[in-house]
Amino acid sequence: MTCRDPSPTRLMEDNHINTQSHSCYTDRPAHPGIFPTRESGKSAHQPGGPSVDFPVSVVLPAGGTGERTGLQTPKQFCSFLGRPLISYTIQAFERVSWIQSIVVVVAKENMDLMTDIVQRFQHKKVRAVPGGSTRHRSICNGVRALADGEEERPKVVIIHDAVRPFVDEDLLYKIAMAAKEQGAAGAIRPLVSTVIATTSEGYLDHSLERAKYRASEMPQGFTYDVIYQAYQKVTYKRDLAAAESIIKETLSRSACVVTGGSEQAVTLADALQKAVGALNVELDVIPDLMGENAGYLLKEWNFIQVSVNRSCLSEVEAVLTDLESGNRALLHPLVVIWVHLSSSDELSVSGRGVEPAGIMDLASAAKLQNILLYGIQLGQTKDTDRWERSVLRVAEITSALIRERSPALVGQLLQA
């Protein structure tokens, strides 16, 4: 989830943030050592310390089930020195005088347990609410609960992990102030581990320059309006994503292959027709877009122009011209794929049959008309096995281009 409205998120680097698990506490900051000796609900805030003049509340998502850690008891309810871990986290925020309320979000089956913890350890600023099926939904429930309480609706909401009780009041103050000013703020730390990018085959591609990146950490702060609207938008975006997926599926069910009447092009088109059929795409093979075939210009969303032994783009230019002259109202982009079947002589002279700049220029102009132009090149061969592999590769690329309609690949000449 990103919260960039109404202004950019303020990031503050804090080298004291610790992200280790509960099994290694010896190198933690000193704050937890005094937790058990302080009465729950009492503030440790000193009059001379930092304070805020606006209401601040905290949401602690604690709906984990312990599956990731392999524990029978969820980590937040594990006992340390006679007190559940979640109680230490609550106490860390209760000691900050300017935090008005704390909402702990737990799984429905743990509501009674959480209520018992609140009563047994006399937490005063806390109430528990049931979570959702995901962390996202749980936090959303916690944010909504802040508007239903008796206390004043907060100006700033701080979200923190329920199993991390070691949080510094000065950092909370900085996040609260920055969130009020910027709309959203969060803690970051330098990257320690090497972060790599991989190829689609799973091999190392490159590693990121760690100095340019930071790891995002809890706590994070938001104005109430920003975080509330962010969760509303995420739900709306999910609806849009679902609708987009349905539209893409509908548009990618069929395509029209134009051969120009060439025997070799027809042979390739027939082979593609069989190959993409297994990929749930139906192909109609036609010689041109004239006469009765002109109807495809008004009803089809995907066109494949097969050209043989030519490095020029005249045939695909003709298809683009026909589509543009049809004055079709395009609510969604059309896809045109130029498949160039090159002879071995053509490839041996230059290493490739077509200059990429040519198709890129055409694609740039076509994109202005809401037409996405891609190119695929394969070489002719008398080796049957190699030819079948090439045809299958073209079918896979074609199917993916039609399905994804990726703007990033527009104008690219892909090799099959």
C-alpha positions in Angstrom: 0.0 0.0 0.0 1.3 3.5 -0.8 0.0 6.6 0.8 1.3 9.5 -1.2 -1.6 11.9 -0.9 -1.7 14.7 -0.2 2.1 14.9 -0.1 5.2 12.6 -0.2 5.9 10.2 2.7 8.5 11.6 5.1 11.2 9.0 5.8 13.4 9.2 8.9 16.5 7.0 9.3 16.9 5.5 12.7 19.8 3.2 13.3 18.5 1.9 16.6 15.5 0.1 15.1 16.0 -3.6 15.7 14.3 -6.3 13.6 15.4 -9.5 15.2 13.0 -12.1 16.6 12.0 -12.5 20.2 14.6 -15.2 20.8 17.5 -12.7 20.8 17.0 -9.9 23.3 20.4 -9.5 24.8 21.5 -6.7 22.5 18.2 -4.7 22.7 17.9 -1.1 23.9 17.6 -0.7 27.6 13.9 0.3 27.7 12.4 -3.1 28.2 14.5 -3.7 31.3 12.4 -1.3 33.2 9.0 -2.3 31.9 8.2 -4.9 34.6 9.0 -2.4 37.4 6.6 0.3 36.1 2.9 0.1 36.8 0.9 -0.5 33.7 -0.9 2.4 32.3 1.3 5.0 34.0 3.3 7.3 31.8 7.1 7.6 32.0 7.0 10.8 30.0 8.9 13.6 31.6 7.4 17.1 31.6 10.4 18.5 29.9 10.4 15.9 27.0 8.8 16.3 23.6 5.0 16.4 23.3 2.4 17.1 20.7 -0.7 19.3 20.8 -2.9 17.1 18.7 -4.6 13.7 19.3 -2.5 10.6 18.4 -3.7 7.0 18.4 -1.9 3.7 17.8 -3.0 0.6 15.9 -1.3 -2.7 16.7 -2.1 -5.5 14.3 -1.8 -8.8 16.4 -3.7 -11.3 14.3 -0.8 -13.6 13.6 -1.3 -17.3 14.1 2.3 -18.4 14.7 2.5 -20.5 11.5 5.6 -18.7 10.2 7.5 -19.2 13.4 6.2 -22.8 14.0 4.9 -21.9 17.4 1.7 -23.4 18.8 1.0 -20.1 20.6 1.1 -17.0 18.4 4.3 -15.0 19.2 2.4 -12.0 20.5 0.9 -14.1 23.3 4.1 -15.9 24.3 5.1 -15.2 27.9 8.4 -13.4 28.8 9.2 -12.9 32.5 5.6 -13.6 33.4 4.0 -11.2 30.9 2.8 -11.8 27.3 4.9 -10.0 24.6 1.9 -8.0 23.4 1.6 -6.5 26.9 5.1 -5.1 26.7 4.3 -3.5 23.4 1.2 -1.9 24.7 3.1 -0.6 27.8 5.7 0.9 25.5 3.0 3.1 24.0 1.1 3.7 27.2 4.1 5.3 28.8 3.9 8.1 26.1 1.6 10.6 27.7 0.5 12.2 24.4 -0.8 9.0 22.9 -4.5 9.0 23.7 -5.6 5.5 22.7 -4.4 2.1 21.5 -6.3 -0.3 19.3 -5.1 -3.9 19.3 -6.4 -6.0 16.4 -6.5 -9.7 17.1 -8.0 -12.8 15.5 -11.6 -13.4 16.5 -10.8 -16.5 18.4 -8.3 -14.6 20.5 -10.6 -11.7 21.5 -11.3 -13.2 25.0 -7.6 -13.9 25.6 -6.7 -10.3 24.6 -9.4 -8.9 26.9 -8.1 -11.0 29.8 -4.5 -9.6 29.1 -5.8 -6.0 29.2 -7.6 -6.6 32.5 -4.9 -8.6 34.2 -2.2 -6.1 33.4 -4.4 -3.1 34.0 -3.9 -1.5 30.6 -5.9 1.7 30.5 -5.7 3.1 27.0 -6.4 -0.1 25.2 -9.3 -1.8 23.5 -9.3 -4.9 21.3 -11.1 -5.3 18.0 -11.5 -8.4 15.8 -9.2 -8.6 12.8 -9.8 -9.7 9.2 -8.6 -12.5 7.0 -5.4 -10.6 6.1 -3.0 -8.1 7.8 -4.4 -5.5 5.4 -7.9 -6.0 6.5 -6.9 -6.2 10.1 -5.2 -2.8 10.0 -8.2 -1.4 8.2 -10.5 -2.7 11.0 -8.2 -1.0 13.5 -8.3 2.3 11.7 -12.0 2.3 11.4 -12.4 1.4 15.1 -10.6 4.7 16.0 -13.6 6.6 14.6 -16.1 4.6 16.6 -14.5 5.2 20.1 -15.6 7.6 22.7 -12.3 9.6 22.5 -11.7 12.3 20.0 -10.9 11.0 16.5 -7.1 11.2 16.2 -5.2 13.6 13.9 -2.4 11.1 13.5 -2.5 7.3 13.5 0.7 5.3 14.3 0.9 1.7 13.1 3.4 -0.6 14.7 4.0 -4.4 14.9 2.5 -5.9 18.1 5.5 -8.2 18.6 8.1 -5.4 18.7 8.0 -3.6 22.1 11.3 -1.7 21.7 10.3 1.6 20.3 11.8 5.0 21.3 9.6 7.9 22.3 11.7 10.4 20.4 11.2 8.4 17.2 7.5 8.3 17.8 7.5 12.0 18.3 9.4 12.6 15.1 7.0 10.3 13.1 3.9 11.9 14.6 5.1 15.4 13.8 6.2 14.5 10.3 3.0 12.6 9.6 0.9 15.6 10.6 3.0 17.9 8.3 3.4 15.5 5.3 0.4 13.2 5.6 2.6 10.1 6.0 5.9 9.3 7.6 7.9 6.2 8.5 11.2 4.9 9.8 13.9 3.5 7.6 17.3 1.9 8.0 20.2 1.2 5.7 20.2 -2.0 3.8 22.6 -4.6 5.3 21.9 -7.6 3.1 22.7 -7.7 -0.6 19.6 -7.3 -2.8 19.7 -8.9 -6.2 17.5 -8.9 -9.3 17.1 -12.2 -11.2 16.4 -13.1 -14.8 13.1 -14.9 -15.7 15.1 -18.1 -15.7 16.2 -17.6 -12.1 19.8 -16.5 -12.7 21.5 -13.5 -11.2 21.0 -10.4 -13.3 22.5 -7.7 -11.1 22.6 -6.5 -7.6 21.3 -3.2 -6.4 23.5 -0.5 -5.1 22.7 -0.6 -1.4 23.7 3.0 -0.8 20.7 4.2 -2.9 18.1 2.2 -1.0 16.6 1.9 2.5 14.6 -0.7 4.3 11.2 0.4 5.5 10.5 -0.3 9.1 7.7 0.2 11.7 6.5 2.4 13.2 4.7 4.3 10.5 2.5 7.3 10.9 -0.3 8.8 8.9 -2.9 11.5 9.3 -6.2 9.8 9.9 -7.8 11.0 6.7 -4.8 9.8 4.6 -4.7 6.2 6.1 -8.5 5.9 6.0 -8.8 7.0 2.4 -5.7 4.8 1.5 -7.5 1.7 2.6 -10.7 2.7 0.8 -8.6 3.3 -2.4 -6.9 -0.1 -2.1 -10.3 -1.8 -2.1 -11.4 0.3 -5.1 -8.2 -0.5 -6.9 -8.7 -4.1 -6.3 -12.1 -3.8 -8.0 -10.5 -2.0 -10.9 -7.8 -4.7 -11.2 -10.4 -7.4 -11.3 -12.3 -5.5 -14.0 -9.1 -5.0 -16.0 -8.3 -8.7 -15.8 -11.8 -9.6 -17.1 -11.4 -7.1 -20.0 -8.0 -8.4 -20.9 -9.2 -12.0 -20.9 -12.1 -11.0 -23.2 -9.9 -9.1 -25.6 -7.3 -11.9 -25.9 -9.6 -14.7 -26.9 -9.1 -14.3 -30.7 -6.9 -12.7 -33.4 -6.8 -12.3 -37.1 -3.8 -13.4 -39.1 -3.1 -11.6 -42.4 -0.9 -13.6 -44.8 -0.8 -11.4 -47.9 -1.5 -14.6 -49.9 2.1 -15.9 -49.6 2.3 -19.7 -49.5 5.0 -19.6 -46.9 3.0 -17.1 -44.8 0.0 -19.3 -45.0 2.0 -22.3 -43.9 3.3 -20.4 -40.9 -0.2 -19.0 -40.1 -1.6 -22.5 -40.1 1.1 -23.8 -37.8 0.5 -20.8 -35.5 -3.3 -21.5 -35.6 -2.7 -24.9 -34.1 -0.1 -23.8 -31.6 -2.1 -20.9 -30.1 -5.2 -23.0 -30.0 -3.6 -24.9 -27.1 -3.1 -21.5 -25.5 -6.8 -20.7 -25.7 -6.5 -18.2 -28.5 -8.6 -18.6 -31.6 -7.0 -17.5 -34.9 -8.7 -16.6 -38.2 -6.4 -16.8 -41.2 -7.2 -14.4 -44.1 -5.1 -13.2 -47.1 -6.0 -9.5 -46.7 -8.3 -7.0 -45.1 -10.3 -6.1 -48.2 -13.8 -7.0 -49.3 -15.7 -9.2 -46.8 -12.5 -9.4 -44.7 -12.7 -5.7 -44.0 -15.3 -6.5 -41.3 -12.4 -7.7 -39.1 -11.3 -4.0 -38.9 -14.4 -3.2 -36.9 -14.8 -6.3 -34.7 -11.3 -7.7 -34.0 -8.9 -6.5 -31.3 -5.8 -8.3 -32.3 -4.1 -8.5 -35.7 -1.0 -10.5 -36.8 0.7 -9.6 -40.1 3.0 -12.3 -41.4 5.6 -11.0 -43.9 8.1 -13.3 -45.7 11.6 -12.5 -46.9 11.2 -8.8 -46.6 13.0 -6.3 -44.4 10.6 -3.5 -45.2 7.5 -2.7 -43.1 5.1 -1.9 -45.9 2.6 -4.7 -45.1 2.3 -3.8 -41.5 2.1 -0.1 -42.4 -0.9 -1.0 -44.6 -2.6 -2.8 -41.7 -2.1 0.3 -39.5 -3.4 2.6 -42.2 -6.6 0.4 -42.6 -7.2 0.4 -38.8 -6.7 4.2 -38.5 -8.9 5.0 -41.5 -11.8 2.9 -40.0 -12.3 5.7 -37.4 -13.1 3.1 -34.8 -13.9 4.3 -31.4 -11.2 2.5 -29.3 -12.0 2.2 -25.6 -9.2 -0.3 -25.3 -6.0 -0.6 -27.3 -5.7 -2.7 -30.4 -2.8 -5.0 -30.8 -0.9 -5.4 -34.0 1.9 -8.0 -34.2 4.3 -8.1 -37.1 5.8 -11.5 -37.6 8.7 -11.4 -40.0 9.8 -14.7 -41.5 13.4 -14.1 -42.5 15.5 -16.2 -44.9 18.8 -17.6 -43.7 20.6 -15.4 -46.3 18.9 -12.3 -44.9 20.0 -13.1 -41.4 23.5 -14.0 -42.3 24.3 -10.7 -43.9 23.4 -8.4 -41.0 22.7 -10.8 -38.2 19.1 -9.6 -38.2 16.5 -9.0 -40.9 15.0 -5.7 -39.8 16.4 -2.5 -38.4 14.7 -2.0 -35.0 14.5 1.7 -35.5 11.9 1.2 -38.3 9.4 -0.6 -36.2 10.0 1.7 -33.3 9.1 4.7 -35.4 5.9 3.0 -36.6 5.0 1.9 -33.1 5.4 5.4 -31.7 3.0 6.9 -34.3 0.5 4.0 -33.9 0.4 4.4 -30.1 -1.0 7.8 -30.5 -4.0 6.1 -32.1 -4.3 3.6 -29.2 -2.7 0.8 -31.3 0.1 -1.2 -29.7 2.6 -2.5 -32.3 5.0 -5.3 -31.6 7.5 -7.2 -33.8 8.6 -10.9 -33.8 11.3 -12.2 -36.1 12.1 -15.8 -36.8 14.3 -17.5 -39.3 13.3 -20.1 -41.9 14.9 -23.5 -41.5 14.7 -27.0 -43.1 15.3 -28.6 -39.7 11.8 -29.8 -38.7 12.4 -29.9 -35.0 13.9 -26.5 -35.0 11.1 -25.1 -37.0 8.4 -26.5 -34.7 10.2 -25.1 -31.7 10.4 -21.7 -33.4 6.7 -21.8 -34.2 5.8 -22.7 -30.7 8.0 -19.9 -29.4 6.2 -17.4 -31.7 2.8 -18.7 -30.5 3.8 -18.2 -26.9 5.1 -14.7 -27.5 2.1 -13.8 -29.5 -0.3 -15.1 -26.9 1.5 -13.2 -24.1 1.6 -9.9 -26.1 -2.1 -10.2 -26.8 -3.0 -11.1 -23.2 -0.8 -8.6 -21.4 -0.9 -5.6 -23.9 2.3 -4.3 -22.3 3.2 -0.7 -23.3 6.8 -1.5 -22.2 7.3 -3.8 -25.2 5.7 -1.6 -27.8 8.1 -1.1 -30.8 10.3 -4.0 -29.7 11.5 -6.6 -32.3 11.5 -9.9 -30.4 13.5 -12.9 -31.6 11.8 -16.3 -31.7 
